């Protein structure tokens, strides 16, 4: 049986409304703010927002992927895309996010959960 994501989330008690969106955004911002001192330090997971470290890392990777996708699409409007340059520019603008992902996700971890480094 196929169900929508909305139904799937509602059945599990975590429907994503605006209030939940802002709580997740604020929690991610807090994690990144704390990580400025040491991106490789253990991450503090807010259990009211994220069910596990894995879920937090997925959310951080989602943030990275959204930013990267938007930049790649924007760069593509002007012709061929130099992917390495776009990635390097984003990493320079989001150094803590990139450092946290690099420190907490090994290449094998990325592949296990379907993420890309």
PAZAPA-4460 file (N, C-alpha, C; in steps of 0.05 Angstrom, whole numbers, plus 32768, in hexadecimal, padded with zeros to 4 digits):
% residues 117
    n_x    n_y    n_z   ca_x   ca_y   ca_z    c_x    c_y    c_z   seq   type   mol
   8011   7FE8   8000   8000   8000   8000   8012   8019   8000     1      X     A
   800C   802B   7FEF   801B   8044   7FED   800C   805A   7FFC     2      X     A
   801B   8068   800E   8010   807E   801D   8021   8096   8018     3      X     A
   8015   80AD   801B   8024   80C6   8017   8037   80CB   802E     4      X     A
   804B   80DC   802A   805D   80E2   8040   804D   80EF   8057     5      X     A
   803A   8100   8050   802A   810D   8065   801D   80F8   8076     6      X     A
   8011   80E4   806A   8004   80CF   807A   8018   80BF   808A     7      X     A
   802F   80B8   807D   8044   80AA   808B   804D   80B9   80A4     8      X     A
   8052   80D3   80A1   805C   80E3   80B7   8046   80E6   80CD     9      X     A
   802D   80EA   80C4   8017   80ED   80D7   8014   80D3   80E8    10      X     A
   8017   80BC   80DB   8014   80A3   80E9   802A   809F   80FE    11      X     A
   8040   80AC   80FA   8056   80AA   810D   8058   80C1   8120    12      X     A
   8046   80D4   811E   8044   80EA   8131   8057   8101   812B    13      X     A
   8062   8103   8113   8074   8119   810E   806E   8127   80F3    14      X     A
   8056   8130   80F1   804F   8140   80D9   805F   815A   80DA    15      X     A
   8069   8162   80C2   807A   8179   80C0   8069   8192   80B9    16      X     A
   8062   81A1   80CD   8056   81BB   80C9   806B   81D1   80CB    17      X     A
   8062   81E9   80C9   8075   8200   80CB   8083   8201   80E6    18      X     A
   8074   81FC   80FB   8081   81FD   8116   8097   81E8   8118    19      X     A
   8092   81D0   810E   80A6   81BB   810E   80BE   81C2   80FC    20      X     A
   80B8   81CD   80E5   80CD   81D6   80D3   80E0   81EA   80E1    21      X     A
   80D4   81FE   80EE   80E5   8212   80FC   80F4   8206   8113    22      X     A
   80E8   81F3   8122   80F7   81E6   8138   810F   81D6   812D    23      X     A
   810B   81C8   8117   8121   81B9   810B   8137   81CC   8101    24      X     A
   812E   81E2   80F4   8142   81F5   80E9   8152   8201   8101    25      X     A
   8144   8209   8116   8152   8215   812D   8165   8201   813A    26      X     A
   815C   81E7   813C   816D   81D3   8148   8186   81CE   8137    27      X     A
   8183   81CE   811C   819A   81CB   810B   81AD   81E3   810E    28      X     A
   81A2   81FB   810F   81B2   8213   8112   81C2   8211   812D    29      X     A
   81B5   8207   8142   81C2   8205   815C   81D9   81F1   815B    30      X     A
   81D5   81DA   814D   81EA   81C6   814A   8202   81D2   813C    31      X     A
   81FC   81E1   8126   8212   81EC   8117   8220   8202   8126    32      X     A
   8211   8211   8136   821D   8226   8147   8231   821A   815B    33      X     A
   8228   8204   8168   8239   81F6   817B   8251   81EA   816D    34      X     A
   824E   81E1   8155   8263   81D3   8146   8278   81E6   813C    35      X     A
   8274   8200   813D   8288   8213   8133   82A2   820F   8143    36      X     A
   82A0   8209   815C   82B8   8205   816D   82C8   81EC   8165    37      X     A
   82B9   81D6   8160   82C6   81BD   8159   82B2   81AC   8149    38      X     A
   82B3   81AD   812E   82A0   819E   811E   82A1   8180   8122    39      X     A
   82B7   8176   812D   82B9   8159   8131   82B0   8150   814C    40      X     A
   82A9   8162   815E   829F   815B   8178   8284   814D   8176    41      X     A
   827D   813D   818A   8263   8130   8189   824D   8145   8187    42      X     A
   8239   813E   8176   8223   8151   8171   820D   814C   8186    43      X     A
   8201   8162   818F   81EC   8160   81A3   81D1   815E   8194    44      X     A
   81C3   8148   8198   81AA   8143   818B   8193   814B   819D    45      X     A
   8183   815D   8194   816B   8166   81A3   8156   8150   819F    46      X     A
   8150   8140   81B3   813D   8129   81B0   8121   8132   81AA    47      X     A
   811A   814B   81AF   80FF   8154   81A9   80FC   815B   818B    48      X     A
   8113   815C   817D   8112   8163   8161   811B   814C   814F    49      X     A
   8131   813F   8157   813D   812A   8147   813D   8110   8158    50      X     A
   8136   80FA   814C   8134   80E1   815A   814F   80D4   815F    51      X     A
   8163   80DC   8150   817D   80CF   8152   8193   80E1   8145    52      X     A
   81AB   80DA   814A   81C2   80E7   813D   81BF   80E3   811F    53      X     A
   81B8   80CB   8117   81B4   80C5   80FA   81A0   80D8   80EE    54      X     A
   818A   80DD   80FB   8176   80EF   80F0   8180   810C   80EF    55      X     A
   8190   8114   8103   819C   812F   8102   81AF   8131   80EB    56      X     A
   81C0   811D   80E7   81D3   811E   80D0   81C5   811E   80B5    57      X     A
   81AF   810F   80B3   819F   8110   809B   8194   812C   8096    58      X     A
   818B   8139   80AA   8181   8155   80A8   8197   8168   80A0    59      X     A
   81AF   8165   80AB   81C5   8176   80A4   81CD   8171   8087    60      X     A
   81CE   8158   807F   81D4   8151   8063   81BF   815C   8050    61      X     A
   81A6   815B   8059   8190   8166   8048   8194   8184   8044    62      X     A
   819C   8192   8059   81A2   81AF   8057   81B8   81B4   8042    63      X     A
   81CD   81A4   8044   81E4   81A7   8031   81DA   81A1   8014    64      X     A
   81CC   818B   8011   81C3   8184   7FF6   81B0   8198   7FEA    65      X     A
   819E   81A4   7FFA   818C   81B9   7FF0   819C   81D1   7FE6    66      X     A
   81AF   81DA   7FF6   81C0   81F1   7FEE   81D0   81EA   7FD5    67      X     A
   81DB   81D3   7FD4   81EC   81CB   7FBD   81DB   81C8   7FA4    68      X     A
   81C4   81BC   7FA6   81B2   81B9   7F8F   81AA   81D5   7F84    69      X     A
   81A3   81E7   7F95   819B   8202   7F8C   81B2   820F   7F7E    70      X     A
   81CA   820D   7F89   81E2   8219   7F7C   81E8   820D   7F61    71      X     A
   81E6   81F2   7F60   81EC   81E5   7F47   81D8   81ED   7F31    72      X     A
   81BF   81EE   7F39   81AA   81F6   7F26   81AE   8213   7F1D    73      X     A
   81B5   8224   7F2F   81BA   8240   7F29   81D2   8243   7F16    74      X     A
   81E8   8234   7F1C   8200   8235   7F0C   81FA   822B   7EF0    75      X     A
   81E8   8217   7EEE   81E1   820B   7ED4   81D2   821E   7EC2    76      X     A
   81C7   8233   7ECD   81B8   8247   7EBC   81CB   8256   7EAA    77      X     A
   81E5   8256   7EB1   81F9   8265   7EA2   820B   8253   7E91    78      X     A
   8203   823B   7E8C   8213   8228   7E7C   821D   8211   7E8C    79      X     A
   8233   8205   7E82   823E   81ED   7E90   8246   81F4   7EAD    80      X     A
   8242   81E1   7EBF   8247   81E5   7EDB   8262   81D9   7EE3    81      X     A
   8273   81E8   7EF0   828B   81DE   7EFC   8283   81D5   7F18    82      X     A
   827C   81BB   7F1A   8272   81B1   7F34   8285   81B4   7F4B    83      X     A
   829F   81AF   7F46   82B3   81B2   7F5B   82B4   81CF   7F66    84      X     A
   82B2   81E2   7F54   82B2   81FE   7F5C   829A   8205   7F6D    85      X     A
   8282   81FB   7F64   8269   8201   7F73   826A   81F4   7F8F    86      X     A
   8274   81DC   7F90   8276   81CE   7FAA   828A   81DD   7FBC    87      X     A
   82A1   81E5   7FB1   82B5   81F3   7FC1   82AA   820E   7FCB    88      X     A
   829B   821C   7FBA   8290   8236   7FC2   827C   8232   7FD9    89      X     A
   826B   821E   7FD7   8258   8218   7FEC   8266   8210   8006    90      X     A
   827A   81FF   8003   828A   81F7   801B   8297   820F   8029    91      X     A
   82A0   8222   8019   82AC   823A   8024   8297   824C   8032    92      X     A
   827F   824C   8029   8269   825C   8035   825C   824D   804C    93      X     A
   825E   8233   804D   8252   8222   8062   8267   8210   806E    94      X     A
   827D   821B   8079   8293   820A   8082   828B   81F8   8099    95      X     A
   827B   8202   80AB   8274   81F1   80C3   8262   81DA   80BA    96      X     A
   824E   81DF   80AA   823D   81CA   80A0   824D   81B4   8092    97      X     A
   825F   81BD   8080   826F   81AA   8071   8282   819A   8084    98      X     A
   828E   81A9   8097   82A0   819C   80AA   8292   8187   80BC    99      X     A
   827A   818E   80C5   826A   817C   80D5   8264   8162   80C5   100      X     A
   825B   8166   80AD   8254   814E   809D   826D   813D   8097   101      X     A
   8283   814B   8091   829C   813C   808C   82A6   812D   80A5   102      X     A
   82A3   813A   80BC   82AD   812E   80D5   829C   8117   80DF   103      X     A
   8282   8118   80D9   826F   8105   80E6   8265   80F0   80D3   104      X     A
   826B   80F3   80B9   8262   80DF   80A6   827A   80D5   8096   105      X     A
   8282   80BD   809A   8297   80B1   8089   828B   80AB   806E   106      X     A
   829C   80A7   805A   8293   80A1   803F   8281   8089   8040   107      X     A
   8287   8074   804F   8276   805C   8050   825B   8063   805D   108      X     A
   825B   8076   8070   8242   807E   807D   8230   808C   8069   109      X     A
   823C   809D   8058   822C   80AA   8043   821F   8096   8032   110      X     A
   822E   8082   8029   8223   806E   8017   820D   805D   8024   111      X     A
   8211   8057   803E   81FE   8047   804C   81E2   8054   804D   112      X     A
   81E1   806E   8052   81C8   807C   8054   81BF   808A   803B   113      X     A
   81CE   8086   8025   81C6   8092   800C   81CD   80AF   8009   114      X     A
   81E0   80B9   8018   81E9   80D5   8016   8201   80D6   8003   115      X     A
   8208   80EE   7FFB   8220   80F1   7FEA   8232   8105   7FF8   116      X     A
   824C   80FF   7FF8   825F   8112   8005   8264   812A   7FF4   117      X     A
***
